[in-house]
Amino acid sequence: MNDTEAPAPRDYRGTVFLPQTAFPMKGDLPKREPDWLKRWEGLGLWSRLREQSKDRPSFILHDGPPYANGPLHIGHALNKILKDVINRAAQMAGHDADYVPGWDCHGLPIEWKVEEEYRDPKGKYQGGRKKDDVPVLEFRAECRAYATRWLDVQREEFKRLGVFGDWAGRYATMDFPSEATIVGEIGKFLMNGSLYRGLRPVMWSPVEKTALAEAEIEYHDHVSPTLWARFRLVKAGAEDLAGASVVIWTTTPWTIPGNRAVAYGAEIDYALVHVEGVAEGSYLVPGERLLVALPLLPQFEKDAKLGAHTVVRVLKGEELKGAVAAHPLRGAGYDFDVPLLPGDFVTTEAGTGFVHIAPSHGEDDFNLGRENGLPVPETVNDDGTFTLQAPGFTGLHVFKAHDAVYAACEAAGTLVAKGKLTHSYPHSWRSKKPVIFRATPQWFIAMDDANAIREKALAAIDATQFVPDQGRNRIGSMVAARPDWCISRQRAWGVPIAVFVDRRTGQPLRDPAVMDRIVDAFRTEGADAWYQPGAAARFLGPGRDPAEYEQVMDIVDVWFESGSTHAFVLRDRGMPFPADLYLEGSDQHRGWFHSSLLESVGTNGVAPFKAVLTHGFVLDESGRKMSKSLGNVTAPQEVMQQYGADILRLWVMNSDTAEDLRIGKEILKQQAELYRRLRNTLRWLLGNLAGFDEAERVPHAELPELERWVLHRLTELDAKLRKAAKDYDWTGVYPEIHAFCSTDLSAFYFDIRKDSLYCDAADSHRRRSARTVLDVLHRCLCAWLAPVLVFTAEEAWLARFPDDDDSIHLHDFPVLPGEWRDEALAERWAALRARRAEATGLLEELRRSGEIGSSLQASVAVPEAAGFDTGFWEEILIVSRVEQVPAEGFTATKAPGAKCDRCWRVLEEVGQSAAHPTLCRRCEAVVAGQ
């Protein structure tokens, strides 16, 4: 090598402050999340939070209990994640957010599963056993074991979702203390007189052999047989009506044996029709006279195949007052008169304008019958077959009775027409089978007695916060229109309605001492105590003969049980009452919200909640309901196995939970991509904060405008987050945080400040200012993401502040100084970014044309009117050279000069240094100082 040869180029990469962090780019959540759960358990994190929060104002989200039968589905995940985010946010906003998760364990679904096991010839009882052959205590023990198994499974699955709560102190409706409180709550209604036994129609499942509540009903299309039948008038006020036939139409021909009246509309116009001709196949007879509502006559002509006819006259329904008809099956065991009665529920929307009244099988029918002293015959058994009070049909199932009813009417000469109708019909949501209205003796809680539950409940609704607010009208209309609450069920697995009825008077025994004995026994022995031999004598106590009392064996509606949870979770545990928030799906306006409201108003006089939040349902990506048959089910277990729980949690909070949510493979891929961007933001922050200490921090007043603008944006996000925590409305909050990370930080602030962070001197004011703001960003984002990305936020926090005894979940949201808020600054920077976009558009054109590769190879002419100096514009445009010109718009060209080997800016000064000929002046000074 001779002395004239140029020295070898120097590698300056070691002089650049490149990001350094052990926080990995890939989350690997399915593998890492379980380790975080173990760490939190080892820290005793829940207990530590309760201890450090004991002097804070409380926040209570009372958990609506899921049902303990089967693994979790995606709806469970949505519900519990939303609850968890709200609880965690309340905790980090300065509250003591104690949360007791719970389970609904009694009821028909579990009872059915156990029955199936008994019946299965290949099951645990080889050869099968009927439920009625199994001793009740043995059967209840099997139900308890079944519920316990699934409760434990679901608890672990909820914990795997990252849901934080008092899992060790969870509640269950089948716990002995819970059963004692439930029966005690029934006792309160017994003692205040609101509990009574009455005969009235309820929705009855012939398959399950029990009464059902409205919340246990769902509506499906159903093909019903239809019947038009004659009721011949044997008495009428007008001479021309005597001997005419009133024609009724019904979609339940099986209720004809229970008919005891016909209803008409007093203001409806009815046509007295003289039949002169009929079409082929018609059951009408020329010469007969029929009464049909005038507006419905055209359709009736088609349905009954009516030919030529004359409308003799039109009369108002009120003219039928006092008329009496013969039952359509007169002569076959139904030889009683059928009165015609006015009914305000009769319309001309369909049928004939006359409604046949079976008091045992309809709410309107029953009420009209009660007002007019009609009998309420029990024509149908528990299993849906006819009783002896239905002559000619005894033993026949009601859903198979239409052909027999048609034949009987035809034989009696009263069949007018028959057909089929597809319509929405109530089904049991468990068995998916159609239900019937059936009058049976049941236990009810009065809505409008001296306790005035309806009136108090409506007032409580007015005082409650609803999110969204339309929930108020929904539950309000339901409460306003609902009948008395039927709380009895004819099953075995549940809390019994522990009441004795005096056989002589038929009145329930209202003795506080008896109820106290029952509650005390249930608390230590559970509800099984009611079924033990000698239970009646034990609870009635000395001085009463058990033979003189009926021991009620009905169990209470499970909605009453879950509606009582406030009593044994909040009151009995000494937690604040009412709860701050109840949160469930929108279907619970008629379910848990409804029963909880009525139960609490009936026993406490107030609602058990201050606010009610509802979420939508989960559909597939096409907006279809999920079903195994369609193959479109997204299971939370599978999502966690593939992506991790944080992705599922992010999906929930990126959705508008007030509406129905969609999920599927493509949507989950999108969420994984959004997660990747958030994770990369955290990783970039951590990498550029390596070695940061307090000595570097720059006071707010000394920060450049760009940094102060970022801090202002943080105050805006902080305000939105705190408002959401206060109002329980999180719509758009986390999408905005993601947009902030993606647009304001990664694509703007980080992009601008990379040069300073990587290439400025370690002690430069600009670099220290940027790192001061990065420190705040890291602290804010870790805290703000902690309620949602519970695992990732913990990882990002400890990556910077490693401590075996610390957790981001032990910290509150940062309190941001009010001086950071600067609306004028924000307005100026909004305009500045709009001008910047003009210039970056020009740079992109140069890039597309191939004239430049990166923006640092460009020179931009900036209008003098744009303000700020050239150095400022070089920073925010990320270009190597800026000159100010008097022109209006921006122009961009290729920058003159050579590229600096260290910062990659293209400058004419590169090459002027003898010691570092490939560096710019700034980089030369930094390297020399290292």
Secondary structure, DSSP 8 states (H G I E B T S, - for coil): --TTS-------GGGS------S-SS--HHHHHHHHHHHHHHHTHHHHHHHHTTTS-EEEEE----BSSSS--HHHHHHHHHHHHHHHHHHHTT-EEE---EEB--SHHHHHHHHHHHH-TTSSSTT---GGGS-HHHHHHHHHHHHHHHHHHHHHHHHHTT--S-STT-EETTSHHHHHHHHHHHHHHHHTT-EEEEEEEEEEETTTTEEE-GGGEEEEEEEEEEEEEEEEEEE-SSGGGTT-EEEEEES-GGGGGG--EEEE-TT-EEEEEEE--B-TT----TT-EEEEEGGGHHHHHHHTTB-SEEEEEEEEGGGGTT-EEE-TTTTTT--SEEEEEE-TT--SSSTTSEEEE-TTS-HHHHHHHHHTT------B-TTSBB-TTSTTTTT-BGGG-HHHHHHHHHHHT-EEEEEEEEEEEEEETTT--B-EEEEEEEEEE-SSSTT-HHHHHHHHHHTSEEESTHHHHHHHHHHHH---EE-EES-SSS-B---EEETTT--B---HHHHHHHHHHHHHH-GGGGGSTTHHHHHH-TT--GGGEEE---EE-HHHHHHTHIIIIIITTT--SSEEEEEEEGGGGTTHHHHHHHHHHHHHSS-SEEEEEEE--EE-TTS-B--TTTT----HHHHHHHT-HHHHHHHHHTS-TTS-EE-SHHHHHHHHHHHHHHHHHHHHHHHHTTT--GGG---GGGS-HHHHHHHHHHHHHHHHHHHHHHH---TTHHHHHHHIIIIIIIIIIHHHHHHHHHHS-TT-HHHHHHHHHHHHHHHHHHHHHTTTSHHHHHHHHHHHS--TT--GGGS------GGG--HHHHHHHHHHHHHHHHHHHHHHHHHHHTS-SSGGGEEEEEEGGG-S-HHHHHHHHT-SEEEEESSSS-EEEE--SEE-TTT--EETTTT--SS-TTS-HHHHHHHHH-
